[in-house]
Amino acid sequence: MPDSPVALLRAHARHAPWNARGLAAHATALVDAAGMRPTNSSARAALSARAIRFYVAQGLLDHPEGKGTAATYHYKHLLQLLAIKIRQREGRTLNAIKAELPGIAGDELERRVSAALAPALGTGTDRQVAHDDAPPARWHRLVITDGIELHVRDDSPAARDATLLALREGVRAALGREELR
């Protein structure tokens, strides 16, 4: 039996802790891979370390552990950030999201986020069981940098051109190496 979307989302906790830039890249890759179309320019804006700090200052994200460059973000922050970006892409304003988030318990937040991101988490109706007589799968090969590649199966929701580009840039950003871009 395949893992539930919640279990698949929880698997991302093993990547924590993140710095602000790493958290932004991880969240961006997940939201973009889910194929969620932005409804306005705020939702379309790519996440950055600056945006993370802004969300903390506005009370949308909990404060990280540590200060300055030593600040670290955990799974709870990832959930909060994903919820913000998902709701923005649904057309909600930051003020509306700020009013809504405190009333959502952690497990409910996790369920909502995992349901919205199910395509990116590897669940859904597009999954198929491979058979011996099935044609071989086609793959997209994304070169990140020398020695690092990312492979995405053609029938994945993440195989769209815009999503592939976002995945490549997200991995490069997570590596934190500007010369890779």
Secondary structure, 3 states (H helix, E strand, C coil): CCCCHHHHHHHHHHHCCECHHHHHHHHHHHHHHCCCCCCCHHHHCCCCHHHHHHHHHCCCCCCCECCHHHCEECHHHHHHHHHHHHHHHCCCCHHHHHHHHHHCCHHHHHHHHHHHCHHHHCCCCCCCCCCCCCCCCCEEEEEEECCEEEEEECCCHHHCHHHHHHHHHHHHHHHCCHHHC
